Amino acid sequence: MIDPIDFADDIPADFICRLDDLNVLNVSGEERIKYLQGQVTADMSKLTAHEALLGCHCDFKGKAWNIFYALEHNDSVLLISHKESAATSLPELKKYGVFAKVDFSQDTQQWACFGGRGPQLETIISELFADVPFEQQQTFSNENGVVMALSSPEPRFMLVLTAKGQAKLADHPNLPLLSSKLWEVLDIQAGIAQLNTATSNEFVPQMMNLQAIDGINFSKGCYMGQEVVARTKFLGKNKRAAFILKASQSVNVTPGEILEAPAGDNWRRGGTVLRAANLNKETWLLAVVANDTEIDSKMRLKEQPATVFTVQSLPYSLE
């Protein structure tokens, strides 16, 4: 594995990394779409073999247990999310499954997730899937698994590979294998939220900008937490949003840590870290803060007050 990178701007044009913090939940059964439709914020009827969905699984108060990508593979739906939030979400997701023709399974030997970008990886994807997706959340699927394209902050790919696909990928040892921190940085720069144990069941989806990246469908029917999520939108009750922050030094930050914002000569609670990645000479965060937070404003970590972060621009509008 290549040594860690100093700055986000130095991330190589060609690389791949193994995303061991991700979980693959296989949802099968003839009523899988109907069942999931009543559980999550995404309109599952729009899932196809060539288009993935982003969504949330919430409790009845609208607080998100989990954020996931839904991918179609054969006669199943694959839900890709952080392992920790998946562990919180799964018992709730399965709770009413006994009344429907739907099955849930997790086979860590069958599936592995990878992320990367660049011409070398595109050549490998073409070999594995006979084509390369380039549109946002476009997918291709076969016996090797599923590949999904992401367009922000620039074109890149997530691969969810079967054992057969993993073996074929291993035949290309010259593709640089980098730390998954680089994928984390790219996801943060894209403004994509993720949940873990510390942050699961803490925020409604709009506090994490899911409405801005097509993670909530406001015209679908009822689902768990739908009333609160809709009320938050139509009554304008949400006062928080996710923002990107960067510090010009490398520090270890854990999701769930508290940020402080300046208040005159003092500091007050300013937000909560959702995602964090430290490179050799800088640290990137995605955090839930006040939605009127201004670009270039400063925040610090409560437990590491010497580390000051600057708020960065989001790659999308919150309007």
Number of C-alpha atoms within 10 A of each C-alpha: 8 9 9 16 19 16 18 18 7 8 16 15 12 17 23 25 21 18 21 12 12 20 24 25 22 21 24 19 15 14 15 20 19 14 22 21 19 18 22 28 32 26 22 24 11 10 17 17 16 17 19 24 21 25 26 25 28 29 22 14 15 26 22 28 28 31 30 26 19 25 29 23 21 14 12 19 26 25 21 21 23 20 19 19 25 26 16 16 21 15 11 15 20 15 9 12 17 9 9 13 13 20 16 17 11 13 11 12 8 15 21 21 22 19 23 28 21 16 11 17 23 19 13 18 20 12 13 24 19 12 15 21 22 16 13 16 21 21 27 25 21 16 14 20 24 26 28 25 23 20 14 17 14 11 15 25 27 22 26 25 24 20 16 14 21 20 12 15 18 10 10 12 8 9 18 17 16 22 19 19 17 24 24 21 24 20 19 26 24 20 27 24 22 22 26 23 18 15 21 22 21 16 19 24 27 24 24 27 23 24 19 15 16 14 24 24 18 16 8 15 11 14 22 20 21 24 13 18 24 17 13 18 13 10 8 9 10 17 12 20 22 27 30 26 27 23 20 16 17 18 18 10 19 14 20 21 19 20 24 21 22 14 10 7 5 8 15 14 16 20 23 21 24 26 27 24 25 25 21 15 15 18 24 28 30 29 30 25 23 17 14 9 16 13 14 13 13 18 24 24 21 17 12 14 12 9 16 18 24 19 20 19 15 16 12 12 9 14 5
